Amino acid sequence: MTKITYDIVEHDGGWAFKLGDTISGTFKTHDAALAAAKRAAAEQQRPDVDRGISWEDKQGKWHDEVSKGDDRPEVEIHDKK
């Protein structure tokens, strides 16, 4: 099973949640960013239908594959505050 981690971080004069190098929009408060991260985590864990996806790797090569709807990641939220 894949594991992903959202980190709550200070960002652009407010707060955001971060996954890898991707940062969410800025929230005015820490609590708002944390609540948004919790919503995103819940959505990540919700089963869905199988879908075809395309993604680009770090070398710029595109890949096509089928993402199984029941193959959901384990999600954690790290909050240093």
N, CA, C and O atoms as a GROMACS GRO file, in nm:
protein
  324
    1MET      N    1   0.084  -0.117   0.000
    1MET     CA    2   0.000   0.000   0.000
    1MET      C    3   0.089   0.124   0.000
    1MET      O    4   0.190   0.130   0.070
    2THR      N    5   0.051   0.221  -0.077
    2THR     CA    6   0.121   0.349  -0.083
    2THR      C    7   0.086   0.433   0.039
    2THR      O    8  -0.027   0.430   0.087
    3LYS      N    9   0.184   0.507   0.088
    3LYS     CA   10   0.160   0.596   0.200
    3LYS      C   11   0.197   0.738   0.157
    3LYS      O   12   0.304   0.761   0.101
    4ILE      N   13   0.107   0.834   0.183
    4ILE     CA   14   0.135   0.973   0.153
    4ILE      C   15   0.121   1.055   0.280
    4ILE      O   16   0.045   1.019   0.371
    5THR      N   17   0.194   1.165   0.285
    5THR     CA   18   0.192   1.250   0.405
    5THR      C   19   0.170   1.395   0.365
    5THR      O   20   0.244   1.450   0.283
    6TYR      N   21   0.069   1.456   0.424
    6TYR     CA   22   0.047   1.599   0.410
    6TYR      C   23   0.116   1.666   0.528
    6TYR      O   24   0.099   1.624   0.643
    7ASP      N   25   0.192   1.771   0.500
    7ASP     CA   26   0.257   1.850   0.605
    7ASP      C   27   0.189   1.986   0.612
    7ASP      O   28   0.164   2.048   0.510
    8ILE      N   29   0.159   2.031   0.733
    8ILE     CA   30   0.104   2.165   0.753
    8ILE      C   31   0.223   2.260   0.765
    8ILE      O   32   0.310   2.240   0.850
    9VAL      N   33   0.226   2.365   0.679
    9VAL     CA   34   0.341   2.455   0.674
    9VAL      C   35   0.296   2.600   0.668
    9VAL      O   36   0.186   2.631   0.621
   10GLU      N   37   0.382   2.689   0.717
   10GLU     CA   38   0.358   2.832   0.698
   10GLU      C   39   0.387   2.862   0.552
   10GLU      O   40   0.485   2.813   0.495
   11HIS      N   41   0.300   2.945   0.491
   11HIS     CA   42   0.317   2.972   0.348
   11HIS      C   43   0.254   3.104   0.310
   11HIS      O   44   0.136   3.129   0.337
   12ASP      N   45   0.333   3.189   0.247
   12ASP     CA   46   0.283   3.310   0.184
   12ASP      C   47   0.198   3.396   0.278
   12ASP      O   48   0.092   3.446   0.240
   13GLY      N   49   0.246   3.412   0.402
   13GLY     CA   50   0.176   3.494   0.499
   13GLY      C   51   0.060   3.425   0.570
   13GLY      O   52  -0.015   3.490   0.643
   14GLY      N   53   0.046   3.296   0.550
   14GLY     CA   54  -0.060   3.219   0.614
   14GLY      C   55  -0.014   3.076   0.633
   14GLY      O   56   0.100   3.050   0.670
   15TRP      N   57  -0.105   2.984   0.608
   15TRP     CA   58  -0.077   2.841   0.627
   15TRP      C   59  -0.123   2.763   0.505
   15TRP      O   60  -0.212   2.807   0.432
   16ALA      N   61  -0.063   2.646   0.484
   16ALA     CA   62  -0.099   2.560   0.372
   16ALA      C   63  -0.071   2.416   0.411
   16ALA      O   64  -0.012   2.389   0.516
   17PHE      N   65  -0.113   2.324   0.325
   17PHE     CA   66  -0.069   2.185   0.341
   17PHE      C   67   0.010   2.148   0.218
   17PHE      O   68  -0.016   2.196   0.108
   18LYS      N   69   0.109   2.061   0.238
   18LYS     CA   70   0.206   2.028   0.134
   18LYS      C   71   0.213   1.877   0.117
   18LYS      O   72   0.211   1.802   0.215
   19LEU      N   73   0.220   1.833  -0.007
   19LEU     CA   74   0.240   1.692  -0.040
   19LEU      C   75   0.358   1.687  -0.136
   19LEU      O   76   0.346   1.727  -0.252
   20GLY      N   77   0.471   1.637  -0.088
   20GLY     CA   78   0.592   1.639  -0.171
   20GLY      C   79   0.631   1.784  -0.198
   20GLY      O   80   0.649   1.862  -0.105
   21ASP      N   81   0.644   1.819  -0.327
   21ASP     CA   82   0.678   1.956  -0.365
   21ASP      C   83   0.555   2.040  -0.396
   21ASP      O   84   0.569   2.157  -0.434
   22THR      N   85   0.436   1.984  -0.381
   22THR     CA   86   0.313   2.054  -0.416
   22THR      C   87   0.252   2.116  -0.290
   22THR      O   88   0.232   2.049  -0.189
   23ILE      N   89   0.223   2.247  -0.300
   23ILE     CA   90   0.167   2.320  -0.186
   23ILE      C   91   0.026   2.366  -0.222
   23ILE      O   92   0.002   2.414  -0.333
   24SER      N   93  -0.065   2.351  -0.129
   24SER     CA   94  -0.203   2.397  -0.149
   24SER      C   95  -0.208   2.548  -0.158
   24SER      O   96  -0.105   2.616  -0.145
   25GLY      N   97  -0.325   2.601  -0.179
   25GLY     CA   98  -0.345   2.744  -0.167
   25GLY      C   99  -0.323   2.786  -0.023
   25GLY      O  100  -0.316   2.703   0.068
   26THR      N  101  -0.311   2.916  -0.003
   26THR     CA  102  -0.285   2.969   0.131
   26THR      C  103  -0.416   2.987   0.208
   26THR      O  104  -0.515   3.037   0.155
   27PHE      N  105  -0.413   2.947   0.334
   27PHE     CA  106  -0.526   2.964   0.425
   27PHE      C  107  -0.487   3.068   0.530
   27PHE      O  108  -0.370   3.077   0.568
   28LYS      N  109  -0.584   3.146   0.576
   28LYS     CA  110  -0.555   3.252   0.672
   28LYS      C  111  -0.507   3.198   0.806
   28LYS      O  112  -0.424   3.260   0.872
   29THR      N  113  -0.560   3.081   0.846
   29THR     CA  114  -0.525   3.027   0.978
   29THR      C  115  -0.471   2.885   0.966
   29THR      O  116  -0.494   2.813   0.870
   30HIS      N  117  -0.397   2.850   1.070
   30HIS     CA  118  -0.346   2.713   1.082
   30HIS      C  119  -0.461   2.613   1.083
   30HIS      O  120  -0.455   2.511   1.015
   31ASP      N  121  -0.565   2.643   1.161
   31ASP     CA  122  -0.678   2.551   1.173
   31ASP      C  123  -0.748   2.529   1.040
   31ASP      O  124  -0.795   2.418   1.012
   32ALA      N  125  -0.757   2.633   0.957
   32ALA     CA  126  -0.821   2.619   0.826
   32ALA      C  127  -0.738   2.529   0.734
   32ALA      O  128  -0.793   2.447   0.661
   33ALA      N  129  -0.606   2.544   0.739
   33ALA     CA  130  -0.518   2.458   0.658
   33ALA      C  131  -0.526   2.314   0.706
   33ALA      O  132  -0.529   2.221   0.625
   34LEU      N  133  -0.529   2.294   0.836
   34LEU     CA  134  -0.540   2.159   0.891
   34LEU      C  135  -0.672   2.094   0.852
   34LEU      O  136  -0.675   1.977   0.815
   35ALA      N  137  -0.780   2.169   0.859
   35ALA     CA  138  -0.912   2.116   0.820
   35ALA      C  139  -0.913   2.079   0.672
   35ALA      O  140  -0.971   1.976   0.634
   36ALA      N  141  -0.851   2.161   0.587
   36ALA     CA  142  -0.845   2.131   0.444
   36ALA      C  143  -0.762   2.006   0.417
   36ALA      O  144  -0.796   1.926   0.331
   37ALA      N  145  -0.652   1.990   0.491
   37ALA     CA  146  -0.570   1.870   0.476
   37ALA      C  147  -0.647   1.745   0.518
   37ALA      O  148  -0.635   1.640   0.455
   38LYS      N  149  -0.726   1.757   0.623
   38LYS     CA  150  -0.808   1.643   0.668
   38LYS      C  151  -0.912   1.606   0.562
   38LYS      O  152  -0.939   1.488   0.540
   39ARG      N  153  -0.973   1.708   0.498
   39ARG     CA  154  -1.069   1.681   0.390
   39ARG      C  155  -1.000   1.611   0.273
   39ARG      O  156  -1.052   1.515   0.217
   40ALA      N  157  -0.882   1.661   0.236
   40ALA     CA  158  -0.807   1.601   0.125
   40ALA      C  159  -0.769   1.456   0.158
   40ALA      O  160  -0.778   1.369   0.072
   41ALA      N  161  -0.728   1.431   0.282
   41ALA     CA  162  -0.692   1.296   0.324
   41ALA      C  163  -0.812   1.203   0.316
   41ALA      O  164  -0.799   1.088   0.271
   42ALA      N  165  -0.927   1.251   0.359
   42ALA     CA  166  -1.049   1.168   0.353
   42ALA      C  167  -1.085   1.135   0.208
   42ALA      O  168  -1.125   1.022   0.178
   43GLU      N  169  -1.069   1.232   0.119
   43GLU     CA  170  -1.099   1.208  -0.023
   43GLU      C  171  -1.001   1.107  -0.083
   43GLU      O  172  -1.039   1.026  -0.166
   44GLN      N  173  -0.876   1.112  -0.041
   44GLN     CA  174  -0.775   1.018  -0.091
   44GLN      C  175  -0.809   0.874  -0.053
   44GLN      O  176  -0.775   0.781  -0.127
   45GLN      N  177  -0.874   0.855   0.058
   45GLN     CA  178  -0.901   0.721   0.109
   45GLN      C  179  -1.036   0.666   0.064
   45GLN      O  180  -1.066   0.549   0.089
   46ARG      N  181  -1.118   0.748  -0.001
   46ARG     CA  182  -1.250   0.705  -0.045
   46ARG      C  183  -1.237   0.618  -0.171
   46ARG      O  184  -1.177   0.661  -0.269
   47PRO      N  185  -1.292   0.497  -0.169
   47PRO     CA  186  -1.287   0.412  -0.288
   47PRO      C  187  -1.359   0.477  -0.407
   47PRO      O  188  -1.451   0.556  -0.389
   48ASP      N  189  -1.316   0.442  -0.526
   48ASP     CA  190  -1.373   0.499  -0.647
   48ASP      C  191  -1.377   0.388  -0.751
   48ASP      O  192  -1.358   0.271  -0.719
   49VAL      N  193  -1.401   0.424  -0.874
   49VAL     CA  194  -1.401   0.327  -0.984
   49VAL      C  195  -1.263   0.324  -1.048
   49VAL      O  196  -1.186   0.419  -1.035
   50ASP      N  197  -1.232   0.216  -1.118
   50ASP     CA  198  -1.107   0.207  -1.191
   50ASP      C  199  -1.105   0.316  -1.298
   50ASP      O  200  -1.206   0.344  -1.362
   51ARG      N  201  -0.987   0.379  -1.317
   51ARG     CA  202  -0.974   0.487  -1.416
   51ARG      C  203  -0.840   0.477  -1.486
   51ARG      O  204  -0.740   0.434  -1.428
   52GLY      N  205  -0.839   0.517  -1.612
   52GLY     CA  206  -0.714   0.532  -1.683
   52GLY      C  207  -0.652   0.664  -1.646
   52GLY      O  208  -0.720   0.767  -1.643
   53ILE      N  209  -0.522   0.663  -1.617
   53ILE     CA  210  -0.452   0.786  -1.581
   53ILE      C  211  -0.325   0.799  -1.665
   53ILE      O  212  -0.269   0.699  -1.711
   54SER      N  213  -0.280   0.921  -1.683
   54SER     CA  214  -0.152   0.951  -1.746
   54SER      C  215  -0.072   1.036  -1.649
   54SER      O  216  -0.126   1.124  -1.583
   55TRP      N  217   0.058   1.009  -1.641
   55TRP     CA  218   0.143   1.088  -1.552
   55TRP      C  219   0.282   1.100  -1.611
   55TRP      O  220   0.327   1.014  -1.687
   56GLU      N  221   0.349   1.209  -1.574
   56GLU     CA  222   0.483   1.238  -1.626
   56GLU      C  223   0.586   1.214  -1.517
   56GLU      O  224   0.572   1.264  -1.406
   57ASP      N  225   0.691   1.139  -1.550
   57ASP     CA  226   0.797   1.115  -1.451
   57ASP      C  227   0.898   1.230  -1.451
   57ASP      O  228   0.886   1.323  -1.530
   58LYS      N  229   0.998   1.222  -1.364
   58LYS     CA  230   1.096   1.330  -1.348
   58LYS      C  231   1.180   1.351  -1.474
   58LYS      O  232   1.237   1.458  -1.493
   59GLN      N  233   1.190   1.250  -1.559
   59GLN     CA  234   1.266   1.262  -1.682
   59GLN      C  235   1.182   1.316  -1.798
   59GLN      O  236   1.232   1.330  -1.910
   60GLY      N  237   1.055   1.347  -1.772
   60GLY     CA  238   0.968   1.402  -1.874
   60GLY      C  239   0.898   1.299  -1.960
   60GLY      O  240   0.836   1.334  -2.060
   61LYS      N  241   0.908   1.172  -1.923
   61LYS     CA  242   0.841   1.065  -1.998
   61LYS      C  243   0.700   1.043  -1.943
   61LYS      O  244   0.680   1.037  -1.821
   62TRP      N  245   0.603   1.033  -2.035
   62TRP     CA  246   0.464   1.011  -1.995
   62TRP      C  247   0.434   0.862  -1.986
   62TRP      O  248   0.485   0.783  -2.065
   63HIS      N  249   0.350   0.826  -1.890
   63HIS     CA  250   0.309   0.688  -1.867
   63HIS      C  251   0.157   0.681  -1.863
   63HIS      O  252   0.092   0.771  -1.810
   64ASP      N  253   0.101   0.576  -1.919
   64ASP     CA  254  -0.043   0.549  -1.913
   64ASP      C  255  -0.063   0.421  -1.833
   64ASP      O  256   0.007   0.322  -1.855
   65GLU      N  257  -0.158   0.422  -1.742
   65GLU     CA  258  -0.188   0.303  -1.663
   65GLU      C  259  -0.331   0.310  -1.612
   65GLU      O  260  -0.399   0.412  -1.625
   66VAL      N  261  -0.375   0.200  -1.554
   66VAL     CA  262  -0.507   0.194  -1.492
   66VAL      C  263  -0.489   0.204  -1.342
   66VAL      O  264  -0.413   0.127  -1.282
   67SER      N  265  -0.560   0.297  -1.281
   67SER     CA  266  -0.559   0.312  -1.137
   67SER      C  267  -0.683   0.243  -1.083
   67SER      O  268  -0.796   0.282  -1.113
   68LYS      N  269  -0.661   0.139  -1.002
   68LYS     CA  270  -0.774   0.065  -0.947
   68LYS      C  271  -0.842   0.150  -0.840
   68LYS      O  272  -0.776   0.210  -0.755
   69GLY      N  273  -0.972   0.153  -0.844
   69GLY     CA  274  -1.051   0.236  -0.754
   69GLY      C  275  -1.044   0.194  -0.608
   69GLY      O  276  -1.074   0.273  -0.519
   70ASP      N  277  -1.006   0.069  -0.584
   70ASP     CA  278  -1.001   0.022  -0.445
   70ASP      C  279  -0.858   0.022  -0.390
   70ASP      O  280  -0.835  -0.021  -0.277
   71ASP      N  281  -0.761   0.071  -0.469
   71ASP     CA  282  -0.621   0.077  -0.427
   71ASP      C  283  -0.593   0.216  -0.371
   71ASP      O  284  -0.533   0.300  -0.439
   72ARG      N  285  -0.635   0.240  -0.249
   72ARG     CA  286  -0.625   0.373  -0.189
   72ARG      C  287  -0.503   0.382  -0.099
   72ARG      O  288  -0.466   0.284  -0.034
   73PRO      N  289  -0.439   0.498  -0.094
   73PRO     CA  290  -0.320   0.513  -0.011
   73PRO      C  291  -0.353   0.528   0.137
   73PRO      O  292  -0.465   0.564   0.174
   74GLU      N  293  -0.255   0.498   0.218
   74GLU     CA  294  -0.263   0.531   0.361
   74GLU      C  295  -0.219   0.677   0.371
   74GLU      O  296  -0.118   0.715   0.311
   75VAL      N  297  -0.292   0.758   0.445
   75VAL     CA  298  -0.264   0.902   0.451
   75VAL      C  299  -0.235   0.943   0.595
   75VAL      O  300  -0.306   0.905   0.688
   76GLU      N  301  -0.130   1.023   0.611
   76GLU     CA  302  -0.097   1.084   0.740
   76GLU      C  303  -0.091   1.235   0.725
   76GLU      O  304  -0.065   1.286   0.616
   77ILE      N  305  -0.114   1.305   0.833
   77ILE     CA  306  -0.098   1.450   0.836
   77ILE      C  307   0.003   1.482   0.946
   77ILE      O  308  -0.016   1.448   1.062
   78HIS      N  309   0.112   1.548   0.907
   78HIS     CA  310   0.212   1.592   1.005
   78HIS      C  311   0.189   1.739   1.033
   78HIS      O  312   0.184   1.822   0.942
   79ASP      N  313   0.175   1.769   1.160
   79ASP     CA  314   0.149   1.905   1.204
   79ASP      C  315   0.243   1.936   1.319
   79ASP      O  316   0.224   1.886   1.430
   80LYS      N  317   0.343   2.016   1.293
   80LYS     CA  318   0.446   2.046   1.395
   80LYS      C  319   0.401   2.149   1.496
   80LYS      O  320   0.471   2.174   1.594
   81LYS      N  321   0.286   2.208   1.474
   81LYS     CA  322   0.238   2.310   1.569
   81LYS      C  323   0.176   2.245   1.691
   81LYS      O  324   0.131   2.315   1.781
   0.00000   0.00000   0.00000
